[in-house]
Structures are given as C-alpha cells and as structure tokens.
Amino acid sequence: MNKTTVAVVGNPNCGKTTLFNGLTGSTQHIGNWPGVTVEKKTGKLLGADSIEVVDLPGIYSLNAVSEDELVARNFMLSGKTNLVVNIADASNLERNLFLTLTLLEMRIPIILVLNMMDIASRRGIRINTSKLSKALGIPVISISALNSDDIKDIRRTIRETLGNETIPNFIVTYPESVEKVIQKWSGKLGDNPRFSSVLLFEEDEETTERILSEGLLSKDEIKTGMKEIEEIRGDTPDIVIAETKYALITSITDSCTKKRKSNKAFSDKIDQLVLNKWLGVPTFLAVIFLLFWVVTRIGGAFIDFFDILFGSIFVDGFGLLLDKMGIPQWLSVLLANGVGGGIQTVATFIPIIFTMFFMLSLLEDSGYMARASYVMDRFMRMIGLPGKAFVPMLVGFGCTVPAIMATRTLENKKDRYLTVFMTPFMSCGARLPVYALFGAAFFGRYSGIMVVSLYLFGILMAVTTGFLLKNTLFKGEATHFAMELPPYHPPQIRTIMIRTWNRLKVFITKAGQVIIIAVLILSFFNSLGTDGSFGNEDGENSVLAEISRTITPVFTPMGIEKENWPATVGLITGIFAKEAIVGTINSLYGQIAAGESGNTGTADMENNEAFSLSESLEDAFKSIPRALSGIFGGNAAVGQTNPKDNTFTAMQNSFGNDWVRAYAYLLFVLIYIPCVAAMGAMIREIGPKFGALAVVYLTVLAWSVATLFYQIARGHSILLMGLSIGLVLMFIPVFNLLSGRKSFTVMR
C-alpha cells in the first residue's frame, strides 16, 4: 500500500502539537530534519498505518526567517504532502486565515480545523463553520484539541478527504496590475504559476533563485513586472499582496462570524498588572519566589519519605540480604552502597523535581510564561540584548539540553550563538537537588531564599555574559522580538500531570543511569584502599580520597580545604550529570559519617541484625506529617529531618561549619560547565570551536566568582581577589581578539 503524508500546519500556540498527539497517539517518532537541528516529529494516523502524519514547526506564512520556519516552508513546497490539516486559533481567526489563504494558493487538499472555540466564545465570537467552509471551498471543523471525540471526527475526515483528494478551487483575486503580471508570467512558471508569482512578489529568496537558475524568468523580467505594479499601486508588490489578502479575510470573517460586545477581557485585566512598566518585573520576581518556595518547602517536605523508604529497601534491606547470603564485603559494598545507594539518591530528588516541573507546567498552561518572556524582553533590550533569547533561557529552568536546542528559533545567527552562551547560567532542574541538599545542611529555614538567590544570580550572570559578548565577539544590532501572548485560562490538570510525568520520567531515566553508575564507581574506589584492601569507606586511605586530595588545592581559594576532598569529587561527577553531585555527596559524606561512628555500612553484620524493614517503613510514613507540619513554621527546610543528620554533620564539618564556603561551592556549581549532554548539544548548535571557548569561559568564570565571593566574605587575600577579577576582565580583550579571526566570525 502506498504511503500518504498528512502535514499538520498552523501558527505558533494554536494547539498544533496537541492535535498531532491526538491523531498519532503513541506511534510517534522524534528525530531531526536533514541538515539542521530542528526536531522532526512524525507518526502514523491511529487506525491507518499507511498514513504518515508530520508535525511541522509553527509558522505565520511561507516567508521563512528562522530555521524552524525554513523547515516548514521547504516541506510544504517539496510536493511530498497529500493533505494539509491547517489548525487555526478560532479566537484570532483573521490572523490565522492569512496562512490558510497561502496554503489554498498551493492547490493541495486542505482541512481547516478551528481550535480554541471555548476561548472564542468567551470573547463573544461565534463562527458559522458551514458558511466559512462554503466561502473557502474546503472542509472546516471546530474542535477542542483535548476532546477525544473531536479528534476522532478529524481522523475520519482525513481518511474521507484522502479518498477524494479534491483540489480547492479557491482563488485570491488581486488588483488588475498584479493579475496582468501574473498572466504575463504564467506560461513560463510551470504547474502552478499563480502561486510561484505570488512568492516572487513576496521576494521569497529561494523561489527567486530557483526560477533564475532554471532560466524560467530573467532578472530583468522580474524587475520589470515588480516595477509595473509599484508604479500603478504606489506600494511594493509584497505590500499589495498582503493588503489584498487581509481585505479578503475581513470580508470572509464578517460574513461568517458574529461578535457581541463583551466586557474587558479577563486576560487584559490581569495584564494591566503583570505587563505594567513598573510592576511587571516585581511581579515576575514574586512569581519566581513563590515557585521556588513551593518547590523547596512543599516538595522538599517529602524528601525524607523517599530517602527512608528507598534507603530501607535498596540499601539496608538489600545489604542485609547480601550479608545473609555470605556475599564478600567488597561486592556487598558495590551492590548495596553503589547500586542501592544510587537508586536511593535518585528517589530523594523525585519530590522536588516533580514539584518543579508541575509548577513550570502550571505557569505554561495558564499563559503566564509568555508574559514572563515579554517582561524580560523589555528589560533585556534596555541593555541591547535580544529579548527573544529569554524564551530558551526560561526552558533552561527545566533542562539545559532542550533550552540550547530552542535557540534555533532565533532568526539571527549571532543572537543564536550568543544565547547558547547565556543559557547554561539558568539553573536547570538537575542543580536544584544540589541546592536543596546544601540548603538543608547549612541554611535551614533560609534555604528558600538561598535557592532563589542562586537562580537570580544565574540570570544576572547570563545577562552580563550576553552584554559582554554582544559588544565583543558577537557585535551587532539587537533584533526586535515579536511574540503572541496567549489568553489566560484555567490550567487543565490532566494536561499538566501528563506533561509533568513525561518530563519527570525522562529526567529520572537519564539521571538514574548516570547516578547509579557514578555512585557504583565511587563506592568501589572509595572502598578500595591504596594498599589494595577493601573496607576503607571512612575515606582516609581510599584511592578516591588520594586522587581527590591531589586535585583539591585548586579549589582552596574558594574555601575547599584538602580534607574536604568529597566536594571535589562531586564537581568531577557533576560534569557527567549535575544530579550526580547529590549522589556523590550523599555517598561519600555518608560513608565518612559511618566510618566516624564505627559503622562500615550495609555490609556490617552487627548493624544489619538490628535492621527492621517494618520499622523503617513506619519511620518513612511518619516523616510526612512531621515535615508538613513545619512548612509554615519555618522548620521544614528541604530534607531537614533526622535521617540525614550524620551526613549533614560530616558535610558541615568538612566545610568548617561555614555557610560562606558552602555558598561559594554552590556558586561554582551554578556557573561551571554544564553536563556532558548539554555540552554535546552546545557543540552541535555552535560548533566545536565556540563550544570549547564556552567550556573555558564557564570554568574560569566559575572559579573566579566563587573565589571572589569567598575572599570578600572572609577578607583573606587581596592577591586572590585581584587574580579573580583579572581573569574575568581578561575575556574582554580575548573576545575582541577572536572577533577579528576568520575562524570565529559569525555571519548573520
């Protein structure tokens, strides 16, 4: 059976991807379009394996600017599409129909799907779909993309339309001067000369190059035709085309829609506050503070439950089982402390990561996230930075990898490279467990403020980096930022939960693999002594301790003493995945604490005999009300309960019971190079040379900032303060020098 292709096309933020998910279900495949890093999503239509559905990036027209738009445009012009499902926002019908008219001129079968009918109704807009269908000459369906019955209707209509493959006979009639030129060119431009002529009028570069290279028209013929229209109409042909289409759209919508007067939209009333010139930024900061208060206080209240529960089963219980089986101590350490400890560590950050993704999804679904981008756009343009860069930076709060990939939506290549340099400063979800752990150990009830300060400092460093690069390596004018502000609406809990679960599942799967392997390796080398013996979990004579002591002096200027070698190991494993820092610290400081107390871990026979799974499970469930009761009383800082006391004590002793040293360490974690996956995405987006430059910049900057903070706070060394400042300032001439090198020149 021959394969047929259905393209889902529409403006950004019109529910296109939700519709695609409904049409394809779990048959999706995600890859990249050939030659670019733009994500390609395809799937089989449910109930029809021979029908492939392609989810194209959101576009407003076929005049491509960004890589995403270019992909959609090229696919539509490739002739590979048998049917177009054009989804439109019913509450903004006039704007959405501009793309519809362009698609109709391509003369391929089209189904127009009107989404967000509920929002249109609230705005007093009623659309007669029968009249609209008759006016356009194509099927028109009104839906809610979340309604399964509506999705079934579209699947049925797709199959019926593919069976007929009726070509729309709708024609946009342009002014006489335009029609004369189209008629003059029609014999030379192939199968669809009218559409090709319109693309020429709109100065589409690829179409113009193709027609010239194939010798269909000469430059003089194109120039003469364009000049004829401009002399008669007084405007360039592209403006004449746009004005004609919008006039036609107005005529169609007037005949098919009814609008009743309504009070000021609910969204407009809220926007008076959140988009206010003076109140917008404070409101944004308040929302961010509330977000992280919820994450650290409410999400953090469940950490001990997961810690005790998974520790009882996978570390203590598993260790007891291995001990009963007579497993050698070194293997017991590997399996119980390594694999079991890794699983326990992954489990401990489930509640805060879940809460983080839930809150971000809530803000996205409610419509506020777009407002946050708008507010920060105004702020960033004040210092000459691209406002649109803040969109991928917002994504960076979840994960740096998709945030870097999101920079491809920036039209200007210099802005794209610039934003890739800025994005790693946004604290991803993997850093949050690190902040939470140190917050519980050193900051107590002020842990929420500490976390917010790190997030805000990351934004400040991103903006500072952007300002530096915009005036050195990536010189150029800031591009204007245009974006659609979706209306506010009550969040769909089902949608939020699905999105949160999918993000959490991917995050835990990725983190779990890295953490378990990292903890396994660390446990092995932490148990292995320099003399080849095992059972050195106290850390003094282990191979891991010896290696780390050798490296640690590099970090002494930022407050990490030689005896605090586990902190150095955490930074090394953090290169593989930031969440591995938590696993490293929990494992090493926990084993140090066990060694100091005379408990060698899960392989210790005497301690295992006293272990009771039922009592541990009871303790786990008792920890929930105990933690929740202190949320508003200031006693429920993240993870601040008894099970981690020994580990916290070992951490506190290693950092000299000094919050300044702990904060300097967190500053380094915030700024230094992202995980391997993020670095891979970075190199793929900006190339190996700029990728290597970013790694050097982030590493040097992290050391300098952490050292400067510690030295200022404790007033130790003027020399080290000067060195830190000098290293940062050094990048100004370095970036200026590189900007003149051909290998580091970025064309627009």
Beta strands, then each sheet from edge to edge (+ up, - down):
strand 1: 4-10
strand 2: 28-32
strand 3: 39-45
strand 4: 48-55
strand 5: 83-89
strand 6: 110-115
strand 7: 125-127
strand 8: 140-142
strand 9: 257-259
sheet 1: 2+ 3- 4+ 1+ 5+ 6+ 8+
sheet 2: 7+ 9-
end
